[in-house]
């Protein structure tokens, strides 16, 4: 069995009161039908519509945050001479400009894919399934508050591969308050799902 390694992190946040209306496409729980449908809406409208993608990521605004905050994608852009570009749309800045990716591809087995190849009816249930898979593991018995902060989708060797970034807290550690700041330890790992098959620790 593959050894499970939980990466540790630390969040220091000011205690503030948020107000104002949320962006109509963002702000709901990432693991909700509303957010998944909104992600699909973004991907099926310009500038992402009909593109060939290298990868797609939908994310929250960091660890221990559960709200849909941004979508970023790497795709083949005819306007850039067929080069791969990266473009993001988020809740605070809206749609960003595309930029040509100069990062070399480590995995040479990737294939470009279209949004039409993705089954959005299963994205939500499979993401929740990743949390259930982790919560049943013996190695995770000392952890709680499992939260998906990122869903990454790519195509490798002809198969759609979905990777879930999951953060959590450790039982008994809690959150400490230091003046106007709250300090929380958190732990992360990634779980991979290949073509809707078995979950595995990445």
Residue frames relative to the residue before (quaternion, step in Angstrom):
aa qw qx qy qz dx dy dz
X 1.0000 0.0000 0.0000 0.0000 0.00 0.00 0.00
X 0.4940 -0.6742 0.4667 0.2891 3.55 -0.94 0.88
X 0.4544 -0.6867 0.4980 0.2722 3.55 -0.91 0.96
X 0.3133 -0.7543 0.5542 0.1601 3.56 -0.91 0.97
X 0.0878 -0.7954 0.5995 0.0157 3.57 -0.75 1.07
X 0.1843 -0.7766 0.5965 0.0845 3.56 -0.71 1.11
X 0.2595 -0.7678 0.5677 0.1445 3.58 -0.66 1.11
X 0.3203 -0.7779 0.5173 0.1569 3.54 -0.86 1.00
X 0.0145 -0.7795 0.6262 0.0038 3.54 -1.22 0.59
X 0.2748 -0.7484 0.5838 0.1537 3.53 -1.33 0.14
X 0.1246 -0.7787 0.6112 0.0678 3.55 -0.94 0.91
X 0.0512 -0.7570 0.6511 0.0182 3.53 -0.94 0.99
X 0.0365 0.8286 -0.5525 0.0829 3.57 -0.45 1.19
X 0.4432 -0.6522 0.5453 0.2845 3.53 -1.13 0.72
X 0.4123 -0.6823 0.5424 0.2651 3.56 -1.04 0.71
X 0.1168 0.8048 -0.5625 0.1488 3.56 -0.24 1.32
X 0.3683 -0.6923 0.5673 0.2514 3.53 -1.25 0.32
X 0.2505 -0.7874 0.5484 0.1283 3.57 -0.61 1.15
X 0.0318 0.7863 -0.6167 0.0192 3.54 -1.14 0.65
X 0.5755 0.5933 -0.4296 0.3637 3.55 -1.25 0.17
X 0.5609 -0.6174 0.4476 0.3221 3.52 -1.26 0.51
X 0.4285 -0.7051 0.5049 0.2537 3.57 -0.96 0.84
X 0.6021 -0.5255 0.4551 0.3927 3.53 -1.27 0.51
X 0.5421 -0.6730 0.3944 0.3125 3.58 -0.88 0.90
X 0.7105 0.4327 -0.2677 0.4862 3.61 1.13 -0.53
X 0.7612 0.3205 -0.1633 0.5397 3.56 1.22 -0.40
X 0.6185 0.6121 -0.3837 0.3092 3.55 -1.32 0.00
X 0.6321 0.4967 -0.3475 0.4827 3.59 1.18 -0.38
X 0.6922 -0.4335 0.3507 0.4582 3.57 -1.28 0.19
X 0.5167 -0.6457 0.4598 0.3235 3.57 -0.90 0.90
X 0.7396 0.3519 -0.2056 0.5356 3.56 0.96 -0.88
X 0.4797 0.6015 -0.4892 0.4107 3.52 0.48 1.29
X 0.6161 -0.5514 0.4060 0.3892 3.57 -1.19 0.51
X 0.6073 0.5695 -0.3533 0.4266 3.57 1.04 -0.75
X 0.7127 0.4580 -0.2680 0.4588 3.60 0.77 -1.00
X 0.6489 0.5045 -0.3273 0.4661 3.59 0.96 -0.81
X 0.6538 0.4959 -0.3102 0.4800 3.60 0.99 -0.79
X 0.6380 0.5159 -0.3274 0.4686 3.59 1.06 -0.71
X 0.6142 0.5318 -0.3403 0.4734 3.58 1.07 -0.72
X 0.6458 0.5058 -0.3134 0.4785 3.56 0.97 -0.86
X 0.6364 0.5354 -0.3289 0.4475 3.59 0.98 -0.82
X 0.6389 0.5197 -0.3238 0.4656 3.59 0.96 -0.83
X 0.7185 0.4778 -0.2492 0.4398 3.56 0.89 -0.99
X 0.7232 0.4184 -0.2445 0.4920 3.59 1.16 -0.47
X 0.6541 0.4271 -0.3203 0.5359 3.55 1.30 0.37
X 0.6534 -0.5030 0.3689 0.4289 3.60 -1.19 0.41
X 0.5965 -0.1686 -0.7811 -0.0749 1.55 -2.09 1.36
X 0.5592 0.6550 -0.3752 0.3428 3.60 1.25 -0.09
X 0.5016 0.6921 -0.4169 0.3092 3.59 1.17 -0.53
X 0.8682 0.1115 -0.1131 0.4701 3.55 -1.09 0.92
X 0.4561 0.6808 -0.4621 0.3390 3.59 1.19 0.31
X 0.3916 -0.6513 0.5896 0.2734 3.53 -1.37 0.35
X 0.2007 -0.8405 0.4989 0.0661 3.56 -0.46 1.25
X 0.3579 -0.6686 0.6052 0.2420 3.51 -1.26 0.62
X 0.7599 -0.1913 0.1066 0.6120 3.56 1.02 -0.83
X 0.1909 -0.7346 0.6399 0.1198 3.53 -1.39 0.39
X 0.0196 -0.7896 0.6130 0.0191 3.58 -1.01 0.78
X 0.0823 -0.7427 0.6608 0.0705 3.56 -1.05 0.82
X 0.0621 -0.8477 0.5233 -0.0607 3.55 -0.75 1.09
X 0.4243 -0.6045 0.5940 0.3188 3.47 -1.42 0.22
X 0.6037 -0.5584 0.4174 0.3868 3.58 -1.28 -0.12
X 0.8165 -0.2067 0.0867 0.5321 3.58 0.84 1.00
X 0.7461 -0.4186 0.2965 0.4246 3.51 -1.38 0.09
X 0.8379 0.1717 -0.1787 0.4862 3.55 -1.19 0.78
X 0.5749 0.5184 -0.4021 0.4889 3.57 1.22 0.43
X 0.2151 -0.8281 0.5101 0.0880 3.59 -0.76 0.98
X 0.5767 0.6135 -0.3763 0.3866 3.63 1.25 -0.09
X 0.5311 -0.6175 0.4871 0.3152 3.56 -1.10 0.79
X 0.0653 -0.8429 0.5338 -0.0185 3.58 -0.53 1.20
X 0.8337 -0.0699 0.0835 0.5413 3.61 0.91 -0.79
X 0.1857 -0.7284 0.6465 0.1308 3.49 -1.36 0.43
X 0.0137 -0.7874 0.6159 -0.0222 3.55 -0.90 0.97
X 0.0251 -0.8139 0.5800 -0.0240 3.56 -0.99 0.80
X 0.2289 -0.7197 0.6383 0.1489 3.51 -1.28 0.59
X 0.1139 0.8232 -0.5390 0.1370 3.56 -0.57 1.14
X 0.5548 -0.5883 0.4760 0.3458 3.53 -1.33 0.35
X 0.1196 -0.8324 0.5409 0.0155 3.56 -0.59 1.15
X 0.3806 -0.7353 0.5147 0.2228 3.62 -0.51 1.16
X 0.6362 0.5468 -0.3258 0.4360 3.59 1.07 -0.71
X 0.7080 0.3854 -0.2418 0.5401 3.59 1.27 -0.36
X 0.6281 -0.5728 0.3265 0.4133 3.55 1.16 0.60
X 0.6700 -0.5135 0.2923 0.4495 3.55 1.18 0.59
X 0.4496 0.6827 -0.4603 0.3462 3.58 1.26 0.19
X 0.5157 -0.6089 0.4958 0.3427 3.55 -1.28 0.36
X 0.0578 -0.7906 0.6096 0.0083 3.56 -0.86 1.00
X 0.3018 -0.7194 0.5965 0.1885 3.54 -1.30 0.43
X 0.0500 0.7971 -0.5981 0.0665 3.58 -0.89 0.95
X 0.1475 -0.8091 0.5679 0.0318 3.56 -1.03 0.84
X 0.0787 -0.7400 0.6633 0.0787 3.51 -1.27 0.57
X 0.0402 0.8274 -0.5573 0.0578 3.58 -0.75 1.00
X 0.7039 -0.5141 0.3200 0.3713 3.52 -1.34 0.23
X 0.7314 0.4358 -0.2452 0.4636 3.59 1.10 -0.53
X 0.8034 0.2842 -0.1304 0.5068 3.59 0.94 -0.89
X 0.4528 -0.6832 0.4578 0.3445 3.58 1.23 -0.20
X 0.7683 -0.3259 0.2607 0.4854 3.57 -1.08 -0.73
X 0.2666 -0.7716 0.5605 0.1393 3.55 -0.77 1.08
X 0.5915 -0.5588 0.4413 0.3783 3.55 -1.32 0.18
X 0.4981 -0.6402 0.4813 0.3322 3.60 -1.08 0.60
X 0.0871 -0.7828 0.6134 0.0583 3.57 -1.11 0.66
X 0.5043 -0.6538 0.4713 0.3099 3.56 -0.94 0.89
X 0.3661 -0.7423 0.5228 0.2040 3.57 -0.84 1.02
X 0.1475 -0.7962 0.5840 0.0575 3.55 -0.81 1.07
X 0.4811 0.6575 -0.4383 0.3796 3.56 1.30 0.19
X 0.3960 -0.7344 0.4933 0.2459 3.63 -0.62 1.06
X 0.4709 -0.6718 0.4983 0.2805 3.56 -1.08 0.75
X 0.3220 -0.7534 0.5436 0.1820 3.58 -0.70 1.10
X 0.7407 0.3424 -0.1957 0.5439 3.55 0.94 -0.92
X 0.2174 -0.8172 0.5253 0.0947 3.58 -0.43 1.22
X 0.5840 0.6007 -0.3658 0.4053 3.61 1.27 -0.03
X 0.4359 0.7146 -0.4591 0.2978 3.58 1.23 0.14
X 0.1500 -0.7441 0.6423 0.1063 3.51 -1.35 0.44
X 0.4674 -0.6406 0.5185 0.3200 3.56 -1.13 0.57
X 0.0753 -0.8021 0.5923 0.0149 3.57 -1.11 0.70
X 0.3818 -0.6967 0.5576 0.2409 3.54 -1.31 0.33
X 0.6420 -0.5290 0.3918 0.3930 3.55 -1.24 0.48
X 0.5980 0.5925 -0.3536 0.4078 3.59 1.10 -0.67
X 0.6201 0.5450 -0.3408 0.4497 3.61 1.24 -0.35
X 0.6440 0.5308 -0.3159 0.4513 3.59 1.24 -0.32
X 0.2907 -0.7409 0.5827 0.1644 3.55 -1.08 0.82
X 0.2052 -0.8278 0.5124 0.1001 3.57 0.01 1.30
X 0.5540 0.6013 -0.4053 0.4088 3.60 1.19 -0.29
X 0.7318 0.4111 -0.2337 0.4907 3.60 1.21 -0.41
X 0.4583 0.7125 -0.4418 0.2951 3.60 1.24 -0.30
X 0.6918 0.4867 -0.2811 0.4534 3.58 0.85 -0.99
X 0.6977 0.4698 -0.2873 0.4583 3.61 0.76 -0.99
X 0.6600 0.5060 -0.3160 0.4567 3.60 1.01 -0.74
X 0.6250 0.5218 -0.3377 0.4724 3.58 1.09 -0.66
X 0.6513 0.4852 -0.3105 0.4939 3.58 1.00 -0.79
X 0.6132 0.5563 -0.3378 0.4476 3.57 1.12 -0.68
X 0.6072 0.5539 -0.3485 0.4505 3.59 1.11 -0.67
X 0.6458 0.5028 -0.3158 0.4800 3.59 1.03 -0.79
X 0.6474 0.5134 -0.3175 0.4652 3.59 0.96 -0.84
X 0.6193 0.5459 -0.3270 0.4601 3.58 1.03 -0.84
X 0.6907 0.4756 -0.2773 0.4689 3.58 0.89 -0.94
X 0.6775 0.5177 -0.3050 0.4242 3.58 0.86 -0.93
X 0.6655 0.4987 -0.3053 0.4640 3.61 1.18 -0.48
X 0.5535 0.6362 -0.3898 0.3699 3.59 1.23 -0.30
X 0.5421 -0.6310 0.4538 0.3196 3.55 -1.00 0.83
X 0.6458 0.5427 -0.3167 0.4337 3.58 1.03 -0.81
X 0.7151 0.4463 -0.2492 0.4768 3.59 1.19 -0.46
X 0.3871 0.7716 -0.4518 0.2250 3.60 1.26 0.05
X 0.6903 0.4710 -0.2831 0.4707 3.61 1.15 -0.47
X 0.6663 0.4972 -0.2871 0.4758 3.58 1.31 0.07
X 0.0752 -0.7928 0.6044 0.0223 3.57 -1.26 0.47
X 0.7561 0.3821 -0.2835 0.4493 3.57 -1.35 -0.04
X 0.1073 0.8226 -0.5456 0.1186 3.57 0.90 0.96
X 0.0076 0.8185 -0.5670 0.0918 3.55 -0.80 1.08
X 0.3035 -0.7307 0.5818 0.1882 3.59 -0.86 0.97
X 0.0989 -0.8199 0.5630 0.0315 3.59 -0.63 1.13
X 0.7996 0.1124 -0.0681 0.5860 3.58 1.26 -0.17
X 0.0802 -0.7520 0.6523 0.0508 3.55 -1.11 0.81
X 0.0722 -0.8071 0.5858 -0.0114 3.57 -0.58 1.21
X 0.0849 -0.8026 0.5904 0.0089 3.57 -0.90 0.95
X 0.1357 0.7644 -0.6220 0.1018 3.57 -0.96 0.94
X 0.3548 -0.7128 0.5575 0.2350 3.57 -1.29 0.09
X 0.0177 0.8004 -0.5946 0.0739 3.55 -0.66 1.20
X 0.8504 0.0024 -0.0297 0.5252 3.56 -0.90 0.95
X 0.7277 -0.4624 0.2376 0.4474 3.57 0.99 0.86
X 0.6886 0.4497 -0.2737 0.4987 3.59 1.28 0.07
X 0.4472 -0.6607 0.5324 0.2829 3.54 -1.10 0.77
X 0.0949 -0.7959 0.5979 0.0051 3.57 -0.74 1.13
X 0.0929 -0.7937 0.6009 0.0186 3.57 -0.74 1.09
X 0.1012 -0.7908 0.6031 0.0248 3.56 -0.85 1.02
X 0.1928 -0.7901 0.5777 0.0702 3.55 -0.91 1.02
X 0.2347 -0.7314 0.6226 0.1495 3.55 -0.89 0.98
X 0.0334 -0.8200 0.5703 -0.0365 3.57 -0.61 1.14
X 0.0965 -0.7732 0.6233 0.0662 3.56 -0.94 0.89
X 0.0583 -0.7910 0.6088 -0.0173 3.54 -1.24 0.45
X 0.3354 -0.6997 0.5770 0.2549 3.55 -1.31 0.13
X 0.4721 -0.6661 0.5013 0.2865 3.54 -1.26 0.39
X 0.5414 -0.6402 0.4367 0.3261 3.55 -0.90 0.94
X 0.8057 0.2916 -0.2225 0.4650 3.53 -0.95 0.91
X 0.6173 0.5680 -0.3653 0.4035 3.61 1.15 -0.33
X 0.1428 -0.8418 0.5104 0.1023 3.58 0.97 -0.81
X 0.5045 -0.6110 0.5148 0.3273 3.53 -1.38 -0.28
X 0.2454 -0.7708 0.5734 0.1299 3.55 -0.92 0.96
X 0.2426 -0.7579 0.5871 0.1483 3.56 -1.02 0.75
X 0.0357 -0.7880 0.6139 -0.0305 3.52 -0.81 1.14
X 0.7895 -0.1565 0.0539 0.5910 3.56 0.05 1.30
X 0.7907 -0.2190 0.1935 0.5379 3.58 -0.66 -1.11
X 0.6287 0.5411 -0.3319 0.4493 3.57 1.25 0.12
X 0.2012 -0.7349 0.6332 0.1359 3.52 -1.24 0.64
X 0.1521 -0.7978 0.5814 0.0478 3.57 -0.81 1.03
X 0.0215 0.8114 -0.5792 0.0759 3.56 -0.66 1.16
X 0.2998 -0.7136 0.6044 0.1888 3.55 -0.93 0.95
X 0.0200 0.7894 -0.6135 -0.0015 3.57 -1.06 0.71
X 0.2570 -0.7552 0.5908 0.1205 3.54 -1.30 0.43
X 0.1309 -0.8197 0.5565 0.0358 3.58 -1.02 0.77
X 0.0969 0.7446 -0.6604 -0.0003 3.51 -1.37 0.36
X 0.3495 -0.7260 0.5470 0.2271 3.57 -1.29 0.13
X 0.1672 -0.7643 0.6182 0.0756 3.53 -1.13 0.79
X 0.2119 -0.8008 0.5549 0.0771 3.56 -0.91 0.96
X 0.0908 -0.7655 0.6361 0.0349 3.53 -1.16 0.78
X 0.1545 -0.8077 0.5666 0.0514 3.59 -0.65 1.14
X 0.8542 -0.1337 0.0458 0.5004 3.56 -0.66 1.20
X 0.6846 -0.5148 0.2854 0.4299 3.58 0.96 0.87
X 0.4455 0.7101 -0.4403 0.3215 3.59 1.21 0.40
X 0.7924 -0.2457 0.2144 0.5155 3.56 -0.80 -1.06
X 0.4612 -0.6454 0.5315 0.2972 3.54 -1.16 0.66
X 0.0386 0.7864 -0.6164 0.0098 3.56 -1.18 0.61
X 0.5247 -0.6087 0.4871 0.3420 3.55 -1.18 0.58
X 0.3497 -0.7634 0.5069 0.1950 3.55 -0.72 1.06
